[in-house]
C-alpha cells in the first residue's frame, strides 16, 4: 500500500493544507482504507518535497479531525472513517482551531498568572520534584525532536497542583482536553522555527527557577511572558500563512 500511493510534490504557500488535501483525496477514492498505515513522517516529507514540520502539522490536524490515529512508537494509521467529516471544508476546521487556540491562551493568561503566584508560595518538595521531572521530560523531547506537548501539559498541571487550591485544579481539569489539543497544535506550528523548541524549554526553566526561589512576582511575570510569547509567535505564524 505504501509504495502505490499517488502522492505529488507540494507547490503552495499553505503547505499543510495541501498535504491534508492529498491524504483526504486518497481516503475518499478508497486508496487509503481504515487500518492502513501511512509512510513515516520522514518518508512523507521526502516524497512530498516538504519539511517534516509541515508533515507533522498536517498529520496533527488530521488526527484532531478524527481521520488518523497516531500510535506512539508504531506509526500513523487511518481510522474508521465518517466520510461526512472527511469532506468538511478544511479552511473552516482550521480557522475554528485557530480561534480556539487563541481564546484558550487568553483564559490561560488569566488563570495561570494567579496559579503560579500561589505555587511559588506553597510548593512542597514533592511539587518541585514533579515540576523538575516534567521539565526533564520536556528537555529530552527537545533533544529528540519530539513535540513535547505531554511534558508541557504535565508541567502546567504540576504548577496548578502546587498552588494547593482545589478550585484552580478543577478549572485546569475543565479545560484539559482543549488545552492538550491546543498545546499539540501550537507546537506543530511553532516548531517550524528551529529555535523555538529551545526557547519554549528555557521559558519553563525560568518559571521553575522562580518557583524554587519562592519569588511569586517573578514567577507570575515569567508565566505571563511565556504565554504572551506563544500568542505572539502564533499570531505571526497565522499572519504569514494567511490562516
N, C-alpha and C positions, 0 to 999 in steps of 0.2 A: 504493500500500500504506500509506504513512504516514497519509494522510487518512482511511482507513477503519477504523483501529484503534479498538476499543471500550474506551477507557481511561476509568476513573472516578475522580473526586476521592477522595483518601485521607482516612479519618476514623478514625485509630487511633494509639495511642501508639508502637507499633512500626512506624514508617512504612516503613523499608526492607524489612521482611518483606512488607508489603502490595504494595509496588512489585514485588518479586520474584515474588510470587504472581500478580499480574496478567499479567506477562510470561510466566510459566510456563504459565498457562492458555491464552494466545494461541498458544503453541507447540504445546501438546497438541491444541488444537482445529484446528490447521492454518492459523490466521490469519497466523501468522508461520512462514516456511519458511527452510531453510538458504540463506544468501546475501542474505536480506532485510536492508536497512539500517534501523536504528531512527532515530526522530527525534533531533534534537540534545538534549544534556543540558538546555539552556535550555528547549527546546520541551516536553520531557517534564515538567520542573518546573512549567511554566505549566499544562499540560493536566491534570496530576495534583494541582495546587494544593499542592505541597510545595516544600521548599528544594532548591537544586541540590546541596547537600551530601548530602541523603538520596538523591537520584537517583544521585549518584556512588558512594555506599556500596553501593546495590543493584546497580549495574552491575559494580562491582568483585567483589562476591560471586558474581554470575552468571558472570563471566569465570573466576573460580577454580573454579567448578563445571563449567566446560567448555561452557557454553551460549552464551556470547558471545565474540566476538573484537573487541578494541578496537584499531583501527589508527590509529596516530598521524597526525594531520592529515587522515584520511579519514573517520572515523566509527566507529560500533559496528555490528557485523553478527552475525546469527545463524549459529552454526557448524553443521556436520553433527551431527545430534542422536542421542544414545542415549536413548530415552525412559525406560529404566530409571533412568538417572542424573537425568533431569529430574524424576521423581516421587519422588526420595529426600526424606524429610521434611526440610524446611529447618531446623527447630529443631535437629536432630541435626547437620547440616552446620555450622551457625553456632556451636553450642556446642563442637564439636570445634575449629573455627577459633580460638575464644576461648582454649581450653586450650593450643593450640599457640603462640599469640602470647605468653601469659604464661609458659609454660615456656621459650620461647626467650629472653625477657628475663632470666630467671634465669641462663641459660647465658651470655648476653652480659655480664652484670654480672661474672661470674667471669672470663671470657675477656678482655674489652676493658679492664677495670680494669688488668690487668697489661700488656696490649699497649700502651696509651697511655703507660704509665710508661717502657717501653723506647723508644717512638717519641720521647718528649721528650729522651731521652739520645742517640739515634742518628740522628735525622732529618737527611738531607742537604739541600742547597739544592734539588735536584731533587724530593725528597719534599715540601718545603714548597711548591714551585710547584704540585705536583699537588693538595695539600690546599687551596691558595688557589683553584685552578681549580674544584674541587668546591664550595667554599663560594660562589664567584661564581655557579655554576650554580644552587645552592640559592636564593640571593638573587633571581635572575632568575625562578625558578619561583614564589617567594612573591609577587613583584610582579605576575605574570601570572595568579595564581590556580591554578597547577598543583599537583599533589600533591607533586612533588619527591622521590619515593622513589628515583629513579635517582641523583640527586645525593647523596642521603643515603647510599645504599649505596656510591657511589664514594668519599665522604669516609671512611667507616669502613674500607673496603678499603685506602685510602691510608695510614691510620694503621697498619694491620696490616703493610703493606709497609715502612713507615718503621721498624718495630721491628727489622728485619733478622733476624728469627727465622723460619726457613723452616717450622718446625712450626706456629707460630701462624698463618702464612699458609695452610697446608694445612687447619688446623682451620676457618678462616674459609671456605675453599672448600667444606669438607664440609657447612656449614650454609647455603651461599649461596642455594640455591633457596628454602628455608624462610624465610631472612632477607629475601629480596626480596619474597615474597608477604606476609610479616608487616609489613614496612615500608609496603607499599601499603595493606593492610587497616587498619593502625593509623592512618595519616594520614587515610584516609577518615573514620574515626570522630572523630579529634581535631580535624579541620578544621571540625566543626560549631560549635566555639567559635572565633569570628572572630579572637581574639587569638593563638590557638595557633600558627599558621604563623610569625609573627614571633618568638614565644618560642622555638620549636624552632631557628630560624635563629640567634638570639642565643646559645643554649646551645652551638651548634657553633663560633661565633666565640670564645667563652671557651676552649673546648678548644684551638683552633688557637693562640690567643694564648699559652697556657701552653706548648705545644709549641715555638713560636718562641722563647720565653724560656728554653727548656730547664729549665723548672720541673716536674720529673716528679711531685712530690707534688700540685702544683696541678692538673696535667693529669689525674691519676687522680681527684682529688676532683670536678672538673668533669664528667668522663665518667660517674662513678657517679651524680652528682646528675642528670645528663641522663637516664640510663636509668631511674633511680628515679622521676623526674618523669613520664616516659612511662608507666611502670607505674601510677603513682598516678592519672593522668588517665584511663587506660583503665579502671581499676577503678571510678572514679567514673562513667564512661560506662556500663559494663555494669550497675552498680547502678541507675542512674537509668532505664535502658531494660529492666530485668528480664531481661537476657540471661544 
